[in-house]
Amino acid sequence: MRIVGIETSCDECGVAVVEDGRRILSNVVATQIEFHKPYSGVVPEIASRKHVEWIEDVYLKALDEAGVAQESLDAVAVVNRPGLVGALVVGVSFAKALAYGLGKPLVAVDHIKAHLYAPLMEFDIPYPFLGLLLSGGHTVIAEVQGYDEFRVLGTTIDDACGEAFDKVAKHYGWGYPGGVVIDRLARKGNPEACAFPDPSLHKGRHRYDVSYSGLKTAAIHQLDQFWNPEYPRTDENLAAAFQKAAIDMILRRLELAVEDTGIRRIVVGGGVAANSYLRNALGARTDWDVFFPSLPLCGDNGAMVAGIAYHYAREGKFAALDLDVHARVEAFKPYAGT
């Protein structure tokens, strides 16, 4: 079964052709980094416009690299949630028109579930597992019982992990994307240079949740309070200390989730899954089975979309042509009192 997957949830325009849920025939990603770099962050209007300009060419390139004719496709899959609404609309509109024109079924895919499926395209991973999704727009710990059985345990109550990296890098003029720049600087720094605090969340209500707003403020506006005078105040030292605090925060919540659920199998996805400190820290856990996607499958891409869509298609779970888009995570865990 050959499925084309379309991903336009943020600033990457991705189209891929995947066979039987795992065999990647093509995976084309057109990045918009240079267009957003002057603003040190994603500008939604620019992202949507570039998707409109690029998506047809990216689609045709994906077919060409796969060596398949569009008539031989068995289904069209597209991310319709969560993400930037304008960007999602472009991909969904293209996918609906394509499915209608070719007479092929349409499959709607959740962006978060697709990211957590990416490692399953490269490894044989049994369910259940704890999914850790870290990206510029999302920070999620989920209990995953099947490809479509997904329960959010914890998330951020403010900024996403990758977003915090971008904002700190922007403030200090280190460059964009912030996660890549900070990771590179941190390799030459000492993480003990700062002792940043862990967020103080209400116990019980937010057991698995994180908050990056306070850490971001500490790194930008309150650095004197947390700097260790034994270390020189360099960009490298600050980057290393910030990175450690940001990643350790989510790892502590993941540890709680492991203790409470008894699930010791961890699957990591999203752009921040490429972070070297995260990979080393989780890779050192001999008491857990940890799976990371290869670097090309960490960022947004169409392959993960087509991959997970295979399972929906096998079960006949197709979407209608009135498919809508949604900005938020499906089944988002409500906060206490709501």
Backbone hydrogen bonds, N-H to C=O, Kabsch-Sander energy under -0.5 kcal/mol:
donor,donor_aa,acceptor,acceptor_aa,energy
3,I,1,M,-0.5
3,I,18,V,-2.6
4,V,75,A,-1.8
5,G,16,A,-2.9
6,I,77,A,-1.9
7,E,14,G,-2.9
13,C,11,D,-0.5
13,C,30,A,-2.4
14,G,7,E,-2.6
14,G,12,E,-0.9
15,V,28,V,-2.5
16,A,5,G,-1.9
17,V,26,S,-1.3
18,V,3,I,-2.5
19,E,23,R,-3.1
20,D,1,M,-3.0
22,R,19,E,-1.6
23,R,19,E,-2.1
24,I,22,R,-0.9
25,L,17,V,-2.5
25,L,23,R,-0.7
26,S,17,V,-1.5
28,V,15,V,-2.6
30,A,13,C,-2.7
31,T,29,V,-0.7
32,Q,11,D,-0.7
35,F,32,Q,-1.3
36,H,32,Q,-1.3
36,H,33,I,-0.6
37,K,33,I,-1.9
39,Y,36,H,-1.6
40,S,36,H,-0.6
40,S,37,K,-1.4
41,G,36,H,-1.3
46,I,43,V,-0.5
47,A,43,V,-2.4
48,S,44,P,-2.5
49,R,45,E,-2.0
50,K,46,I,-2.5
51,H,47,A,-2.0
52,V,48,S,-2.0
53,E,49,R,-2.0
54,W,50,K,-2.3
55,I,51,H,-2.5
58,V,54,W,-2.4
59,Y,55,I,-2.4
60,L,56,E,-2.5
61,K,57,D,-2.3
62,A,58,V,-2.2
63,L,59,Y,-2.1
64,D,60,L,-2.2
65,E,61,K,-2.8
66,A,62,A,-1.7
67,G,63,L,-1.3
68,V,63,L,-1.7
72,S,69,A,-1.8
73,L,70,Q,-1.3
74,D,2,R,-3.3
75,A,2,R,-0.9
76,V,105,P,-2.5
77,A,4,V,-3.2
78,V,107,V,-2.3
79,V,6,I,-1.8
80,N,109,V,-1.8
81,R,109,V,-0.9
83,G,327,A,-0.8
84,L,9,S,-2.7
88,L,84,L,-2.8
89,V,85,V,-2.4
90,V,86,G,-1.2
91,G,87,A,-1.5
92,V,88,L,-2.8
93,S,89,V,-2.5
94,F,90,V,-2.2
95,A,91,G,-2.5
96,K,92,V,-2.6
97,A,93,S,-2.2
98,L,94,F,-2.4
99,A,95,A,-2.9
100,Y,96,K,-2.4
101,G,97,A,-2.7
102,L,98,L,-2.4
103,G,99,A,-1.2
104,K,99,A,-2.0
106,L,319,A,-0.6
107,V,76,V,-2.8
109,V,78,V,-2.4
111,H,81,R,-3.8
114,A,110,D,-2.2
115,H,111,H,-2.0
116,L,112,I,-1.9
117,Y,113,K,-0.9
117,Y,114,A,-0.5
118,A,114,A,-1.3
120,L,117,Y,-1.4
121,M,117,Y,-0.6
121,M,118,A,-1.6
122,E,119,P,-1.5
123,F,119,P,-1.9
125,I,123,F,-1.0
129,F,144,V,-2.1
130,L,265,R,-2.9
131,G,129,F,-0.6
131,G,142,A,-2.9
132,L,267,V,-2.9
133,L,131,G,-0.6
133,L,140,V,-2.7
134,L,132,L,-0.6
134,L,269,G,-2.3
135,S,138,H,-2.6
140,V,133,L,-2.6
141,I,154,G,-2.8
142,A,131,G,-2.6
143,E,151,R,-2.8
144,V,129,F,-3.0
144,V,142,A,-0.6
145,Q,143,E,-0.6
145,Q,149,E,-2.2
146,G,149,E,-1.1
149,E,146,G,-1.1
150,F,148,D,-0.7
151,R,143,E,-2.4
152,V,150,F,-0.5
153,L,141,I,-3.0
154,G,141,I,-2.1
156,T,139,T,-0.8
157,I,210,V,-2.3
162,G,135,S,-2.0
163,E,135,S,-0.6
164,A,160,A,-2.0
165,F,161,C,-1.7
166,D,162,G,-2.2
167,K,163,E,-2.3
168,V,164,A,-2.3
169,A,165,F,-2.3
170,K,166,D,-2.2
171,H,167,K,-2.2
172,Y,168,V,-1.8
173,G,170,K,-1.0
174,W,169,A,-2.5
175,G,169,A,-0.6
181,V,177,P,-1.9
182,I,178,G,-2.9
183,D,179,G,-1.9
184,R,180,V,-1.9
185,L,181,V,-2.6
186,A,182,I,-2.9
187,R,183,D,-1.0
188,K,185,L,-1.8
189,G,186,A,-1.5
193,A,190,N,-1.7
194,C,191,P,-0.6
195,A,226,F,-2.2
201,L,199,P,-1.1
205,R,203,K,-1.4
206,H,202,H,-1.5
207,R,204,G,-0.9
209,D,206,H,-0.8
210,V,155,T,-2.1
216,K,212,Y,-2.3
217,T,213,S,-2.3
218,A,214,G,-2.6
219,A,215,L,-2.3
220,I,216,K,-1.6
221,H,217,T,-3.1
222,Q,217,T,-1.1
222,Q,218,A,-0.6
225,Q,222,Q,-1.2
226,F,222,Q,-0.7
226,F,223,L,-1.1
227,W,223,L,-1.3
228,N,193,A,-3.6
231,Y,228,N,-2.2
234,T,232,P,-1.6
238,L,234,T,-2.3
239,A,235,D,-2.8
240,A,236,E,-2.2
241,A,237,N,-2.3
242,F,238,L,-2.8
243,Q,239,A,-2.6
244,K,240,A,-2.1
245,A,241,A,-2.2
246,A,242,F,-2.7
247,I,243,Q,-2.5
248,D,244,K,-2.8
249,M,245,A,-1.6
250,I,246,A,-1.0
251,L,247,I,-2.0
252,R,248,D,-2.3
253,R,249,M,-1.2
254,L,250,I,-2.2
255,E,251,L,-2.1
256,L,252,R,-1.4
257,A,253,R,-2.1
258,V,254,L,-2.3
259,E,255,E,-2.2
260,D,256,L,-2.5
261,T,257,A,-2.4
262,G,258,V,-2.3
264,R,262,G,-0.6
266,I,264,R,-0.6
266,I,289,D,-3.4
267,V,130,L,-2.6
268,V,291,F,-2.7
269,G,132,L,-2.5
272,V,134,L,-1.8
273,A,134,L,-0.6
273,A,270,G,-1.6
274,A,271,G,-1.6
275,N,272,V,-2.0
279,R,275,N,-2.2
280,N,276,S,-2.4
281,A,277,Y,-2.7
282,L,278,L,-2.5
283,G,279,R,-2.1
284,A,280,N,-1.3
285,R,282,L,-1.3
286,T,284,A,-1.3
288,W,285,R,-1.0
289,D,264,R,-2.4
290,V,288,W,-0.7
291,F,266,I,-2.4
297,L,294,S,-1.8
298,C,295,L,-1.6
299,G,295,L,-0.8
305,V,301,N,-0.6
306,A,302,G,-2.5
307,G,303,A,-2.6
308,I,304,M,-2.0
309,A,305,V,-1.8
310,Y,306,A,-1.0
310,Y,307,G,-0.7
311,H,308,I,-1.0
312,Y,308,I,-1.1
313,A,309,A,-2.8
314,R,310,Y,-2.3
315,E,311,H,-1.2
316,G,313,A,-1.4
317,K,312,Y,-2.9
318,F,316,G,-1.4
319,A,106,L,-3.3
323,L,320,A,-1.3
326,H,80,N,-2.1
332,F,329,V,-1.1
338,T,335,Y,-1.9
